[in-house]
Amino acid sequence: MEKSIFGIRLFIGAVAIRHGYDSNCKKTELLAINDTDLYHLKLVRFYKRIGFRVVHEVTGSSLGDLGHMLVWGGVGTRMDANVEDLMIKWCTRFKNQRTSSS
C-alpha cells in the first residue's frame, strides 16, 4: 500500500464503511470521544467535514446517556452519517491514482 496523508486509521474506516454499504446498511454511527476539550473539538470538526452530523451529546449526566456509555465506553458527541452519501462523497479518494501503462 502506498503512503497516504490519511493514514491507516482512515483507510480502515473506509473499509468499514464499504463493508456497511455492501451489507445494505443505511446509517453509520460513531462517538467522538471527549478525552480533552481541545481534541474533542478537533474530532467533531473532522467528522463533520467527512459528512457526519451531531445527534446527541453524551455527558453521563442523565439516565438516557447510560445506553450510549455502555455501547461506546465513554462520553462525547454521538454522530451519524448516511452510508451511501459517504460512499458518493469519498469513494474517489480511495481509487488507484496510477494509470496502467500497457
KATA-V617474 format. One line per field, one symbol per residue. ss: DSSP state (a for helix, b for strand, c for the rest). psi: psi as a letter, one per 40 degrees, with the letter a starting at -180 (. if undefined). A space follows every 10 residues. Layout:
ss: ???
psi: ???
This chain:
ss: ccccccaaaa aaaaaaaaaa aaccccbbbb bbbcccaaaa aaaaaaaaaa ccbbbbbbcc ccccaaaaaa aacccbbbbb bbaaaaaaaa aaaacccccc cc
psi: hiiiediddd dddddddddd ddefidiiii hgigdidddd dddddddddd eiihdhhhee eiddeddddd defaiahhii ihddddddde dddeiheiih g.
